[in-house]
Amino acid sequence: MAESSDDPLRLDNQVCFPLYAATNLLQRLYRPLLAPLGLTYSQYLVMLILWERAPVTVGEIGSCLHLDNGTLTPLLKRMERGGFVTRSRDPQDERRVLVAPTPQGRELRTQALTIPEALARRITLGTGEIETLRNSVGSLVHLLADDIDRRKESSGSAAVE
């Protein structure tokens, strides 16, 4: 079947595909930068949150990263086994789990300071271009998250299929 350029199901016409491809390629660029730290890309994102404002609840991490607990809990357990974070019950509310970096996890921050610059050198965009791209994609993330939240509220359910 021949595909025309205006075919709504053509891969090149999907807004999701360039974002998906860019995410995969960025993660591949991050991999050798994060390997010396012993972190995966997802673990690096968690550490960025913790270095900024620890301790935080599992729910706060999930909200920042747009991840559900089913995805986040195994990730945090691996990080705890690796010695990067601790998980403990919030003394103010036993239902909540607080996550904080261990001394080893805090030490990684110093090593990680070179990562943003190293990545910027690899993608060869100017500072202004990177900021514009980050702002555009950030706006899209907010629009999508707001839409999902509205759908949750209107359906009264905790999950959107």
Rosetta silent file (secondary structure, phi, psi, omega in degrees, C-alpha in Angstrom):
SEQUENCE: MAESSDDPLRLDNQVCFPLYAATNLLQRLYRPLLAPLGLTYSQYLVMLILWERAPVTVGEIGSCLHLDNGTLTPLLKRMERGGFVTRSRDPQDERRVLVAPTPQGRELRTQALTIPEALARRITLGTGEIETLRNSVGSLVHLLADDIDRRKESSGSAAVE
SCORE:     score description
SCORE:     0.000 S_00000001
   1 L     0.000  125.845  179.918    0.000    0.000    0.000 S_00000001
   2 L   -76.186  138.376  179.842    1.472    3.342   -1.045 S_00000001
   3 L  -105.311  131.218  175.473    1.642    5.986    1.664 S_00000001
   4 L   -93.386  159.382 -176.824    1.011    9.625    0.859 S_00000001
   5 L   -67.367  -16.375  178.240    2.694   12.417    2.808 S_00000001
   6 L   -98.296    8.577  177.771   -0.700   13.500    4.205 S_00000001
   7 L   -64.438  120.223 -177.588   -1.528   10.023    5.558 S_00000001
   8 L   -65.639  -15.770  179.198   -2.408   10.574    9.240 S_00000001
   9 L  -101.625    8.631  175.484   -0.855    7.205   10.118 S_00000001
  10 L   -70.098  133.579 -177.071    2.478    7.899    8.437 S_00000001
  11 H   -54.396  -43.249 -178.864    5.236    7.676   11.058 S_00000001
  12 H   -65.206  -16.164  179.609    6.731   11.024   10.018 S_00000001
  13 H   -92.371   -1.109 -177.788    3.359   12.714   10.664 S_00000001
  14 L   -88.861  131.740  176.087    3.194   11.617   14.313 S_00000001
  15 L   -69.409  -28.327 -176.311    4.112   14.164   17.007 S_00000001
  16 H   -70.896  -31.599 -171.967    5.057   11.299   19.316 S_00000001
  17 H   -66.008  -49.113  179.753    7.743    9.805   17.091 S_00000001
  18 H   -63.203  -31.551  177.168   10.374   12.566   17.088 S_00000001
  19 H   -68.644  -43.300  177.595    9.950   12.910   20.851 S_00000001
  20 H   -61.177  -48.106 -178.798   10.300    9.149   21.320 S_00000001
  21 H   -64.504  -43.112  179.463   13.344    8.979   19.041 S_00000001
  22 H   -62.456  -41.253  178.687   14.979   12.018   20.677 S_00000001
  23 H   -62.104  -45.842  179.140   14.460   10.524   24.142 S_00000001
  24 H   -62.244  -43.713 -179.162   16.025    7.225   23.101 S_00000001
  25 H   -67.906  -39.595  176.386   18.971    8.932   21.459 S_00000001
  26 H   -61.644  -42.671  178.774   19.524   11.259   24.427 S_00000001
  27 H   -62.120  -35.905  177.102   19.546    8.302   26.788 S_00000001
  28 H   -66.831  -34.904  176.356   22.183    6.658   24.593 S_00000001
  29 H   -69.865  -35.312  179.287   24.308    9.822   24.831 S_00000001
  30 H   -70.565  -33.132 -172.172   23.899    9.887   28.608 S_00000001
  31 H   -48.793  -52.921 -178.990   24.827    6.207   29.063 S_00000001
  32 H   -69.980  -22.835  177.795   28.645    6.584   28.819 S_00000001
  33 H   -75.707  -32.437 -177.701   28.518    9.750   30.930 S_00000001
  34 H   -89.375  -21.102 -177.432   26.560    8.020   33.704 S_00000001
  35 H   -54.456  -44.306  179.385   28.411    4.686   33.623 S_00000001
  36 H   -62.659  -22.906  178.481   31.309    5.912   35.823 S_00000001
  37 H   -85.746  -14.051 -177.276   28.728    6.955   38.436 S_00000001
  38 L    76.561   24.332 -177.876   27.022    3.560   38.308 S_00000001
  39 L  -114.540  145.941  167.387   23.687    5.171   37.435 S_00000001
  40 L   -85.738  171.022  178.958   21.133    4.543   34.734 S_00000001
  41 H   -60.513  -45.373  179.786   19.407    7.505   33.123 S_00000001
  42 H   -62.228  -40.515  177.992   16.264    6.991   35.247 S_00000001
  43 H   -65.509  -37.601  176.874   18.361    6.757   38.400 S_00000001
  44 H   -59.937  -44.177  178.789   20.174    9.957   37.405 S_00000001
  45 H   -60.583  -42.228  176.927   16.826   11.772   37.164 S_00000001
  46 H   -61.393  -45.049 -179.017   15.910   10.572   40.668 S_00000001
  47 H   -63.695  -36.596  176.805   19.279   11.744   41.991 S_00000001
  48 H   -57.621  -42.613  178.112   18.781   15.174   40.395 S_00000001
  49 H   -64.659  -46.384 -177.273   15.578   15.543   42.428 S_00000001
  50 H   -65.942  -39.033  178.332   17.238   14.306   45.616 S_00000001
  51 H   -65.262  -26.727 -178.115   20.279   16.561   45.238 S_00000001
  52 H   -83.003  -39.137 -170.846   17.906   19.487   44.859 S_00000001
  53 H  -155.526   45.459  179.504   15.474   18.878   47.716 S_00000001
  54 L   -76.820  154.534   -6.386   15.894   15.700   49.764 S_00000001
  55 L   -79.371  153.496  177.546   14.223   14.100   51.539 S_00000001
  56 E  -132.921  157.628  178.476   11.193   13.734   49.297 S_00000001
  57 E   -80.351  159.645  175.200    8.325   11.294   49.228 S_00000001
  58 H   -57.803  -40.391  179.109    7.998    8.580   46.619 S_00000001
  59 H   -61.461  -38.708  178.354    4.864   10.385   45.444 S_00000001
  60 H   -66.290  -40.909  177.334    6.775   13.632   44.923 S_00000001
  61 H   -62.476  -46.737  179.052    9.409   11.847   42.856 S_00000001
  62 H   -58.846  -40.715  178.627    6.684   10.177   40.808 S_00000001
  63 H   -65.206  -43.428  179.309    4.977   13.510   40.249 S_00000001
  64 H   -63.491  -42.276 -175.092    8.207   15.191   39.114 S_00000001
  65 H   -93.330   -2.863 -178.099    9.134   12.366   36.742 S_00000001
  66 L    58.463   44.511  177.954    5.559   11.557   35.653 S_00000001
  67 L  -118.910  146.895  175.955    6.021    7.951   36.800 S_00000001
  68 L   -87.609  165.580 -177.833    3.595    5.740   38.683 S_00000001
  69 H   -61.897  -31.573  179.272    4.520    3.876   41.854 S_00000001
  70 H   -63.679  -29.007  176.977    4.603    0.554   40.011 S_00000001
  71 H   -87.385  -40.000 -172.671    7.495    1.845   37.904 S_00000001
  72 H   -74.703  -39.927 -176.136    9.179    3.926   40.586 S_00000001
  73 H   -58.535  -48.492  177.525    9.256    1.444   43.478 S_00000001
  74 H   -62.292  -35.872  177.946   11.478   -1.167   41.742 S_00000001
  75 H   -62.196  -46.534 -179.726   13.773    1.631   40.551 S_00000001
  76 H   -67.829  -35.183  176.865   14.138    2.987   44.096 S_00000001
  77 H   -63.413  -41.750  177.177   14.695   -0.507   45.507 S_00000001
  78 H   -63.932  -39.609  179.273   17.572   -1.030   43.046 S_00000001
  79 H   -67.011  -35.107  177.483   19.024    2.339   44.014 S_00000001
  80 H   -68.179  -44.951  176.821   18.757    1.417   47.684 S_00000001
  81 H   -61.258  -32.689  178.816   20.512   -1.922   47.085 S_00000001
  82 L   -77.406   -6.394  177.925   23.203   -0.004   45.164 S_00000001
  83 L    85.482   13.687 -176.999   23.815    2.218   48.183 S_00000001
  84 L   -90.444  -30.761 -175.848   22.625    5.462   46.559 S_00000001
  85 E  -138.258  161.557  168.964   19.424    6.145   48.537 S_00000001
  86 E  -117.827  148.852  174.259   17.601    5.284   51.716 S_00000001
  87 E  -122.688  132.142  179.460   13.858    4.748   51.991 S_00000001
  88 E  -148.553  154.633  178.201   12.091    5.211   55.309 S_00000001
  89 E   -69.358  139.355  176.660    8.588    5.753   56.605 S_00000001
  90 E   -70.365  120.859 -179.693    7.646    9.393   57.220 S_00000001
  91 L   -62.685  -23.502  178.790    7.319    9.768   61.022 S_00000001
  92 L   -80.104  -25.244 -178.245    4.554   12.337   60.423 S_00000001
  93 E  -154.331   99.232 -174.949    2.552    9.993   58.185 S_00000001
  94 E   -59.236  -16.982  179.475    3.444    6.286   58.163 S_00000001
  95 E   -75.290  -19.274 -176.735    1.690    5.818   54.802 S_00000001
  96 E   -98.190  144.810  177.355    4.351    7.904   53.059 S_00000001
  97 E  -110.767  127.445  177.668    7.874    6.760   52.207 S_00000001
  98 E   -95.386  140.608  179.026   10.689    9.304   52.289 S_00000001
  99 E  -120.714  134.081  179.313   13.671    8.952   49.989 S_00000001
 100 E  -142.186  152.976  176.693   17.042   10.579   50.661 S_00000001
 101 E   -74.323  145.795  171.982   20.531   10.183   49.228 S_00000001
 102 L   -78.142  172.609  172.935   23.071    8.220   51.233 S_00000001
 103 H   -54.936  -40.143  177.180   26.531    9.738   51.774 S_00000001
 104 H   -62.008  -42.091  178.810   27.600    7.759   48.684 S_00000001
 105 H   -65.282  -39.008  177.482   24.649    9.197   46.752 S_00000001
 106 H   -66.942  -37.083  179.067   25.504   12.747   47.848 S_00000001
 107 H   -63.752  -29.477  179.643   29.139   12.246   46.772 S_00000001
 108 H   -62.334  -25.652 -178.209   27.985   11.385   43.243 S_00000001
 109 H   -57.591  -42.739  179.790   26.785   14.963   42.831 S_00000001
 110 H   -59.637  -44.446  178.107   30.369   16.229   42.574 S_00000001
 111 H   -65.731  -34.894 -175.500   31.122   13.712   39.814 S_00000001
 112 H   -74.923  -13.740 -177.726   27.854   14.535   38.053 S_00000001
 113 L   -57.803  -26.246 -178.615   28.657   18.250   37.784 S_00000001
 114 L   -84.603  -12.558 -173.316   30.459   17.657   34.479 S_00000001
 115 H   -64.563  -49.318 -179.298   27.580   15.784   32.833 S_00000001
 116 H   -56.966  -42.347  179.901   25.450   18.726   31.587 S_00000001
 117 H   -67.620  -41.692  178.866   28.438   20.374   29.913 S_00000001
 118 H   -62.204  -40.407  178.726   29.667   17.086   28.415 S_00000001
 119 H   -67.283  -42.344  179.945   26.215   16.408   26.989 S_00000001
 120 H   -59.685  -38.262  177.894   25.932   19.943   25.602 S_00000001
 121 H   -63.811  -33.729 -177.707   29.224   19.478   23.743 S_00000001
 122 H   -75.553  -29.733 -175.370   27.871   16.300   22.141 S_00000001
 123 H   -96.395   -3.717  170.820   24.614   17.743   20.842 S_00000001
 124 L    47.581   36.950  170.007   26.178   20.893   19.343 S_00000001
 125 L  -102.642  147.970  176.425   23.228   23.209   19.913 S_00000001
 126 L   -70.632  162.803 -179.322   23.837   26.706   21.173 S_00000001
 127 H   -56.435  -42.655  179.317   22.763   27.698   24.685 S_00000001
 128 H   -64.760  -39.453  179.047   19.815   29.663   23.304 S_00000001
 129 H   -66.569  -40.638  178.455   18.696   26.768   21.133 S_00000001
 130 H   -63.796  -42.931 -179.859   18.870   24.343   24.056 S_00000001
 131 H   -64.361  -42.852  178.011   16.846   26.723   26.235 S_00000001
 132 H   -61.646  -44.939  178.749   14.214   27.197   23.511 S_00000001
 133 H   -62.602  -46.760  179.488   13.958   23.445   22.998 S_00000001
 134 H   -59.423  -42.840  179.987   13.734   22.780   26.755 S_00000001
 135 H   -66.382  -41.725  179.579   11.005   25.426   27.117 S_00000001
 136 H   -64.238  -48.179 -179.703    9.002   24.091   24.159 S_00000001
 137 H   -67.184  -38.490  176.822    9.163   20.488   25.304 S_00000001
 138 H   -59.775  -40.757  176.850    8.473   21.584   28.898 S_00000001
 139 H   -62.571  -41.026  177.841    5.313   23.358   27.726 S_00000001
 140 H   -63.311  -42.827  178.355    4.223   20.189   25.941 S_00000001
 141 H   -58.743  -44.792  179.905    4.839   18.128   29.091 S_00000001
 142 H   -63.772  -42.446  177.672    2.655   20.527   31.108 S_00000001
 143 H   -60.387  -45.968 -179.070   -0.133   20.398   28.524 S_00000001
 144 H   -66.135  -43.355  179.739   -0.073   16.596   28.455 S_00000001
 145 H   -64.027  -41.609  178.451    0.077   16.264   32.254 S_00000001
 146 H   -62.445  -41.140  179.437   -2.807   18.719   32.661 S_00000001
 147 H   -63.095  -44.044  179.259   -4.876   16.766   30.144 S_00000001
 148 H   -63.695  -42.819  178.855   -4.199   13.488   31.950 S_00000001
 149 H   -61.999  -42.052  177.937   -5.064   15.083   35.313 S_00000001
 150 H   -62.321  -40.814  179.713   -8.353   16.459   33.916 S_00000001
 151 H   -65.893  -38.918  176.749   -9.236   13.025   32.559 S_00000001
 152 H   -61.355  -45.526 -178.929   -8.493   11.420   35.932 S_00000001
 153 H   -64.248  -42.756 -177.115  -10.700   13.944   37.694 S_00000001
 154 H   -71.803  -29.618  179.813  -13.569   13.596   35.244 S_00000001
 155 H   -89.761  -16.089 -178.550  -13.488    9.801   35.322 S_00000001
 156 L    71.968   15.361 -178.598  -12.932    9.623   39.057 S_00000001
 157 L  -110.800  162.637 -179.808  -10.254    7.001   38.520 S_00000001
 158 L   -87.317  -10.190 -177.096   -6.609    6.885   39.506 S_00000001
 159 L  -134.016  146.564  175.426   -5.461    5.657   36.110 S_00000001
 160 L  -111.173  129.017 -178.713   -5.996    6.689   32.529 S_00000001
 161 L   -88.426    0.000    0.000   -5.969    3.925   29.956 S_00000001
